[in-house]
């Protein structure tokens, strides 16, 4: 049975063409592979389980995803009760199917409650509709999803009155207990819908809930009545009938391609996926609508250009870089730095001409580097932010800084993995311990401190705010230190910029350096392999074992080699990080409760920290995950050192 479910409706709103690819296993779908999205999804299931404690003793419509009619029949039977709470109630109407998180029936009145792991401030009048009268963009998909649910439910049972609510994490509330997050556990390989292990039975056991309810029925009615539209040329009801018909008939809607939507399309197949036989929805669209040939997909295109919006290029069918002109970029030059629009055009010229040489503002970079004071400190933080806090007194999505790595580059060229911090203690709020460890690591000299991108500054600002609200006896000392290496964010009442304000190495890259091997990305995971590919100095140095270099490591043996080759290609060092549990036997693996294979990106790191909060994890498994986190974070700061060395030896001193 082919039905337009709420998840398919939501996908169709993103791009109606996606309906043709969804649920087809032959098409690559990269959202299924994203560890960060998986972590977010798991957080959503935890919040939903907590939400059920707000409405206890509900009837759970426990059926398989594909058992549409059975689920609907069970829902009909449950609704025979005058008053009833139902979890995952199913509604089926003329090819439309939804499951609702929670419904509460009192007579003919039914509260339709959508549970969201998103956070909100109930005191903010502009949560959902902005000051200018339009729906806040970040909420738009969720509100249209809820409107679809109410539409289908009301059509299915027209004699009942449905009222729409959101139940969400409340940013003004604090957890009353330690370990709230771990009270709702998703087992390994279990179904997060049905197999969550709940270790409490009532809302009273957790004290104050961090969830709050918002009545959004009026806004949902406005969406259904077309006061707010997702697409200007589609009414709400017309969108439902259009999507439903297309899905039923398995027809491609041929919806006009859009730059931003196509750029972020999850149905792009990588070369590896294509070798495995997977198809590319992206290629299907571009072949059909823009008449791209097979060879065109191998050419650089406008969606690869850094921070580029591509205005009117789709409509003009000029999506290949070779079709662009300098007029498309409205270049505004800046003195002694690469302006953003100039950077975009440099990328285009080099890609079209197959020129892999580096572009650099050498003198400006040289002057910038002259301002840096030895010893140079390179730091990287690993953090977590979850809907259900790990510790008492914390708010939903409050920043938790659980780890840092710290490399020092001395004036004589020696590199020391000087210090590191990680907190793997269950139920301990780490931020203030983290701040003390950071002060001990970099607070004893006036050397320049480096970060990569803005994350570290954001975290330091968050810790300063937490300290200001705390009763820590040394909070003034810690705040003063943290302010010396940071700059205030816009939401701080008092503004500051420390005399050792961290130098953003990512900004240095953007201002002075372009490497074609990055393919337009300024992520450290792109800049590092690009630097290695372009640098004879780095190749000659890091092809050797650590023990042969003026380099120390706290987590890797002296025999470890950072630069590994596959044929004549350099392997991205992040891909060479050792897998977890590699030497464990089958008996040991059976007791493994984390279900983590490796840690090589931020999504995996925050998932790993969440798993470290499990009280029943064995010490061996806890140590294995801890070691994986330490190795990943060490590479982040060593990567910054390598990029610095690339600048110094391949550009400035050349």
N, C-alpha and C positions, 0 to 999 in steps of 0.2 A: 504494500500500500504506500503510495507516494503522497505525502502530506506536507503542506507548508507549515513547518513548525516555527516557534518564535526565534530559534537560533538561525534558521534559514531566512526568516524575514529580516533579521538584523543584518545578516551577511548581504542580503539583497539591497538593503539601504546603503551599505558601504559602496557597493557597485552592483547593479542588477546583473551584470554579466557573470558574476561569481556564482550565481545560482546554477549555472550550467556545469561548473566544475565541482561544486561541493558534493560530498558523499560519493564521489567517483574516485576509487582507489588508484586508477591509472594516472591521475594528475598529482603532481607534487604539491604538498601543502606545508609550508614552512612554519605555520603557526603550531603545528603538531610537534615540531622539533625544538621550539624555543624554551629553554629552561626557566627564563624569567617569567614568561607567560604561565608556565606550569606552576611556578611558585605562587603567582597571583591567584590562579584558579584554586589551588589547594587552600589558600587563605579564605577564599569565598566559601568553600565547603565548611570550613571551621566556623565562620560567622553564621552560616545558615543553621548549623547545629546548635549554636548558642541561641539563635533566634527562636528555635523551637521551645527552649525553656521559658520564653516569655509567654508562650501559648501551649501549655503542657497538655498531655493526655490526648494528643491528636491522633487521628487515623492516618497511617502512612500508606499511600497507594503504591505498594511495592510490586512493581512489574518491570520487565525488561524494557529498554528504550524503544524497541520495535513493537511492543504489545499495545498498540494504540487503542484498539477497541476494548481489550480487557481492562485497561486503565480507566477508560471512560465509563465502562459498565460499573466498576467498583466505586467510582466517584458518584455516579447516579445513585447507587445504593446508599452510600454514606450521607448524601444530601437528603435522604428521606427523614433523617433526624431533624427535629425542630431546631435544636442548638447543637453545633458540632464544630470542631476544629479539624481541618484536613491538611496534611502535608503532601505536597506534590499532587494536588488534585488535577485531573485531566479533563479537558474540554475538547470536543470534536464537533466541527460544524463545516459542512460543505467543502471538504478538502483542507480545512485549517485545523491545526492541532496545537494546543498549548498545555504545559504543566505549570502550575502556579506554586510558588514556594510555600505559602501558607494562606489558607482562607479560613475565616471565622464567620460561621453562619448563626445568626439569631433571627429566627422566623424567616421572613423573606428578604432580610437585609444581610448582605455578605461583604465583609471586609476582604479585599484582595490585596495581599501584602507581598510585595517584592522585596526580598532581602538582598542588600548590596554590601560588599566589603568596602566600598568607597566611604570616605568620611565627609562629614558636613558640620557646619556650625549652625545650630538651630536659631541663633540670635541674628543671623545674617539674612536680611530680607531679599538679598540678591543671589541666593544659592542657585536657583534654577532659571530665573528670568533676570537678565542683566538690567542695569540702569537705563539702557537705551530701548528696552522693551523686547529684545529678542532672547530666545532660549540660549543659555550658556552652552557654548559648543561642546565642552567636555561632558555635559549631561545629556545632550541631545539624543545619542543612540539609546541610552537607558530609558529615557522618558518615552521615546517612540516604541520601544520594546514593551513597556508597561501599557501603553495605549493599545497595542496589538493584543495584549492579554485581555484587557478589559473588553475590547471589541468582540473578541471570540467568545469570552465567557458570557457576555450579555446576549449575544446572538443565540448561544446554546440554551440559555435559560432566561428568556425574555420576561418572565413573570417575577424574576428576582431583581433586586436593586443592588448592583455592584458598586463599591466605593474603593478607589485606588489609594494605596499607601506605600510608602517606602520605609523600610526598617534598616537603619544604617549605623555605622560607627560614628559616635558623637565626639567631636574634637574637644568638647568642653568637659568631658567626663574622664575620671581616672580609675584604673583597675584597683580593686580592693584587696586582691590576693596576689601572691607570687604564683607563677606557673599557669596563668589563665590560658595562654596559648596552647599549652600541652595537655589541657583537659579534654581536648577534642582532636584525636589523633587519627590520621589516615594511615592505615596499615600498608605494608609493602604489597604491591601488586593487587591491592584491594580496590573495590569500586568505591570511590569517594562519596557516591550518592547513598550507598546502602551499608557500607562496612565501617564507617567512622566509629571509633571506640570512644565513648563518652564516659568520663570518670566522675561525673556529678549527675544528680537526678533532679535537682531543683534550682531555681534562680537564687534562692536564699543561700545556697552553699557557696556562691561566688560573691556575695555581698552586693555592691552596686554594679549593675550591668553597664557596659560601656556603649550599649546600643540605644538609640532613640528612634521614635516613629515620626514620620512627616506625612500629613494628609495632603496629597497632591491631586486629588480628584478633579478639582476645578481646572487645573492645568492640563490634565489628561483629556478632559472633555474638550478643551480648546484645541488640542491636537487632533482629536477625532473629527471635530467640526471645522478643521482647516484654518483655524486662526494662525497656526504655525505649520509650515510645510517643510518637509525634508528636501524635496525637489519641487521647484516652482511649477513645473509642468505636470505634476502628479498630485491629485488630491489624495487624502489618506486612504479612502475606500478604494480609489482607482489603483493605488499602489498595491493594495492587497490582492485585488482581482487580477492585476497584471502579473504579479509575481507568482500567484497561485497557478494561473493558466500556464505560464512558462515552465514552472517546475513539473506540473502534471504531464505536460507534453514533451518534456525534456528538450525544450527549444532554447536556442541562444538568442537573447534579447537584442543583441547588437546595439547596446547602449553606448553612446559616444564615449570614447576613451578620454580620461582626464589625467592631467599631468601628475598631480599629487597622489591620486588613487592608484594609478598604474606604477608609479615609483615605489610605492609601499606594498604592492600586491604580493600576497603570500603564495600565489599559484605560479611563481617563477621557479623553473627547475634549474638547479645548478648543473654544470657539466657532469659532476659525479652522479647526480640523480638521473640525468639523461642516459648515462652509461648503464644505469641500473634499470632502464626501460621506462622511467616515469616521463609523462608528458608535461608540457608547460602551457598553462592557461594563458600566461602573458604572451607567448608566441602565437597562440591561436588568435587572440584578439588583434594583435598587430598585423598578422598575416591577412586577416579578414577585413580589417577596417582601414589599415594604412598601406596595405598591399606590400608589406615587407617581404623580401625574398630571403632565402636561407642565409645568404651572404651578409645581409643587412644586420642580422642578429650578432654577427661577429665583429661589427664595427662599433666604435665608441658612440654612445648616444647621450642626449641632453640630460637624461635622468641620472647619469653618473657624475654630473658636474656638482661640485660642492656648493651647498646652500643656494641652489638655483631654483627659481619658481617656474621658469619655462612659459611665461605668458604668451598665449596664442599659438604656441608651436604645434600643439596637437591639431588645432583647427586648420593651420596652414600646412600640415603634414611635413614639418621640417624638424624631425626629431633626431636625426643623425648629426653628430658634431660637424661633419664635413659640410653640412648645409647651413651652418650658422655663420653669421658675420659679426664683426666687432660692434656693429650698431645694436645688436641684440642685448648688449650688456651695459650700455650707458656708463662707460668706464669713468670713474672719478679718481684720478691719481692722488696719492698722498705722499708727502715728503718722507723719505727714509723708511718706508714700510710698504709692504704689498697691500694695496687696498683690496677689499673683498671682491669687487667687480673685476679688478685687474687679475686677481688670483684665478678667477673663473676663466678668463680669456686665456691666461697662460696654460691652464689645464687643457683647454680646447686645442690650442695651437700645437702643444706637444703631443696630444693624443692623435690628432689628425696626421701630423708629420712623423709619427712613431719615434719621437725624440724622447729618450729616457734620461736625458741629462738633467741634473738638478738646476733649478733657478734659485738664486739666493741674492739678497741684498747684503753683500759681504761687508761693506764698511759699516752699515747700520748695525748688523749683527755683531761685528767686532766691538763697536762702541757699547752695545748692550752688555756684552760679556765682560767688558772692562769694569763694569759696575759691580760684578759679583765678587764676593769676598770669601776667601778660603778660611776654614774647610767648607766645602759645599755639602749641604745636607739634602738628600732626596727622600721624600716621605710619601707614603701611600696609605690610605685608610680603607678598611673594609667595614661596612656598616649594614645595618638592617633596619627596616621599618615595616611593621606588621599591624594589621587591624586589631588583633587581640594581643595586648602587651605581654611580655615575658615576666615582668616584675610589677610588684605593687606600687601604686602611686604614679604610674606612667599613663599617658594618654594614647589613644589609637594613633598609629603611624608616627609616633614620636621617634626621633632618630636615636639609634643605639649604635655606638661606636665600639666594636668588639675587637679590633685588630689594627695594628700598623706595622709597617716595615720601614727600616731606616738605613740607608747607605750613606757613607761619607766618602767624598773624593778629596784627597789631600793635594796640597800644592806640588808634591813630588810625584804625583800620578798614582800613588797607592790608593786602592779602593777597599774599604772596610765595610762589611755588613755589620754595622756597629751595634744595632739594637733592634729588638722586635718586641711586640706585645700582643698577646692574644688572651681572651677570656673565654674559657670553656666551662666555667662553673655554673651549674644549674641554679637559676633563681637569683642571680647576682646582677644588679644593674651596673654595667662596667664603665660608664662614661667618665665618672670622676677619677676612678683608678687609671683609666686610659689617659686622662689629662695629666695626672701626676707622672705617669711613665713617659709621656711625651716631653714634659718639662725636664725630666732627668736626662732624656736622650739628647735634646737639642738646645737646652736652656743655659749651657755653660760657656758659650762663646758667641761671637757676633757674625758667624758665617752665614752666607745666604742660604735660605731654605727654599726648596723647589717642590711644587706640586705639579700635577698634570691635569688640566681643566679645573673647573670651579668647585668640584665636590668637597675637597678638603676645607675650603673656606666656609662653605655652607655648614658643614658639620661643626666646625669650631664655633661659629655663631650660635648654633643650636645648643652646644654645650655651655657656652657663656650664659645663655638665657636660663638653662637648667640650673646652673650654679647660682645665678642671682635669686632663683626661687627656692634654693636649698638652704639647709642649716649646716652645711659643711664648714668646719672651723677654719679651714685654709682657703675658703672660696675666694677671698679678695686677692690672695697671692696667685691663685690659679687663673683668675680672670685677667689680672694684670699681665701675666705671662702670655696667655692666649691672645690678648689684644696686640701684643708686640709683633706677632707673626701673621696677623690677619687684617682684614678690612671689613667694616660693618656692612651688612646687607641692608637693603632699602627698608625692611620692616623693623629695624632697630630704632628705638627712640633717640638714643645718643649715637652719633656717628663717630667713627674713628678710622685711622689707618696707621698700623704699627710701623715702627722704623725698620723692622725686619719682615714686613709684609711679604708673604710667600710669592716668589716669582712663578708665574704660570708658564711652564715649559710648553704647554699646548699653544698658548698665545704667542710665545716666541716663534714657534713653528709657523703659525698663521701669518705673523707679521713679516718674517724675513726669509722663509724657506718653503719651496715647493718641490716635492719629489713625485715624479709621475708614477712611480711604483705604488703609491698610496691609493691610486684610482680616485683621488678626490677626498678620501677620508682623512680626518685628523685624529682619529682614535689612536691611542698608544699601540693598540694591537695591529694597526696598519702602518704607523710610522716606524715602529721597531723593525719589522722585516724589510720595509723599504730602505731604511738606513743600512741594514746589513747587506742588502743587495747592491747598494751604491758605494759602500765603503771598503776600500782595500785594507785600511787600518783595522777595522773591526773583523774582517774576514781572517786576516793573518793572526790576529790576537785570539779571538774566541773559538778558533778551530782547535785550540790547545786545551788540555785539561785545566781545571781551576787551579790545581796544585802547581802548575807551571807559570801562573800569572801573579801579578802583584794584587791579588784579590782574595778576600776571605768570604766564607759562606757559613751560615749557621745551620743550614738545612740540607746541603748537598755535599756529597763526598768529594775529596780532592780529585778524583778521577772523572768527575762529571764534565762533559763537554757541551757548551751551550750552542755552538754553531754546528748543526748537522745538515748533511746534504742528501738530496734524493736525485741522483743523476747530477746534472749541473745546476739544479735549483736548490736554493736555501729553504729549509723547512722552518716555518714560523716557530720560534722557541716555545710559544704557548701550546703548540700542538705536540711538543715533546715532553711536556710535564708528565711525570710517571702516574699511571692509573692507581687508584686506591685498591687495597685488598688484593694486590697482584700475586702475592705469595701465600695467600690464605688457602687452606684446604677446604674441601666441601663441607666438612662438619662445622668448621668455624664460620663459613659463609651462611649456613642455615640459621645461625643465631644473629645474623646481621639485621638490624632493624632500620638502618638509615636509607638503604637502596640508592646509594650514591656511588657512581663509578669513577668519576674524576672531577677535579675542580680546576677549570681553566677560564672561567669568566665570572662576572659579577653575579649573574643569576644563580649559578651553582654555589657561589660563596655564601650568599644570603640563605639559600636553602640549607647548606651545611650547618650554618650557625643555628638555624631553627631546630635542626635535628639534634644538635649538641645539647639542647635544653631538655631532651628526654631523660627522665630520671633513671630509667631502667636500662640504659645503654651500658654495655660492658666497658671496662676501662680500656681494653684492647681496641675496641671499635672507636671509642672516643679519642684515643691517641692517634689512630690511623687518620681520622678526619682532621684532627688538629694539625698533624704533619702535612696533610694535603693543603690546608689553608696557609700554613706558614710558607710552603714552597711557592704557591701561587703568588702570594703577596711579595715575597722576596724578588720574584721575577719582575713584578711591576716596578719596583724601585731600581733594580739593576737595569731594566730597560731604559729608564730615564738617564742612568749613568751612561749607557751605551750611546744614546742620542746626543748627550753632551759631548762625549768623546768624538763622535762623528763630526759635530760642529767644529770642535777644536782642531782635530788632526787632518780632516779632509777638506776643510773650508778655510778656517782662520789661519792656520799655520802652513798652509800649502803654498 
